[in-house]
Amino acid sequence: MPRADLVRLTPMTVVDDVERAAAPLLALGATRAPSGRPDCLGIRTGSTAAIFVTADHLDADFGPGFSRLLEGRSILYAQVVDAEAAATRFLGRRLASAATRGGTREIVCEGDGHVVVFAEKVSD
């Protein structure tokens, strides 16, 4: 079986405005970790991070209306070595998969109350 090593685990939140959502944390000293897209913004402080995305960002990668499945839910963004292997080993069901505009292969799974986006970097 291919390896599914977890590289990083980051909370992700769907918001209306990434800048407005990040502003209070940036005011406290967090730093930006830009994605290169205006509808997705990471922030960091020390060894921790968070990701803010808009519904439009998710819908552009996974299809119209996909973001509605994730509204109000806690989402974990899991950077992994092999997205397929990680999703296969996760105890839950697949909601969607996509080759994203950011050069990742992502598989969204749900299980036991968790939503996890397994992301594998495939290109720059």
Long-range contacts (C-beta under 8 A, 24 or more apart in sequence): 1-85, 1-88, 1-89, 2-82, 2-84, 2-85, 3-81, 3-82, 3-85, 4-80, 4-81, 4-82, 4-85, 4-86, 4-88, 4-89, 5-80, 5-81, 5-82, 6-78, 6-79, 6-80, 6-86, 7-79, 7-80, 7-81, 8-49, 8-78, 8-79, 9-76, 9-77, 9-78, 9-79, 10-42, 10-49, 10-50, 10-51, 10-76, 10-77, 10-78, 10-79, 11-50, 11-51, 11-74, 11-75, 11-76, 11-77, 12-50, 12-51, 12-52, 12-53, 12-75, 12-76, 12-77, 12-117, 13-50, 13-51, 13-52, 13-53, 13-75, 14-53, 14-54, 14-55, 14-58, 14-67, 14-70, 14-71, 14-75, 15-52, 15-53, 15-54, 16-54, 16-55, 17-54, 18-52, 18-53, 18-54, 21-52, 22-52, 25-50, 35-102, 36-102, 37-101, 37-102, 40-102, 51-77, 60-101, 61-98, 61-100, 61-101, 61-106, 62-96, 62-98, 62-108, 63-96, 63-98, 66-96, 69-95, 70-108, 70-115, 73-115, 74-114, 74-115, 75-115, 75-116, 75-117, 76-114, 76-115, 76-116, 76-117, 77-116, 77-117, 77-119, 78-116, 78-117, 78-118, 78-119, 79-119, 79-120, 79-121, 80-118, 80-119, 80-120, 81-120, 82-120, 83-107, 83-118, 83-119, 83-120, 84-120, 86-118, 87-118, 90-116, 90-118, 92-116
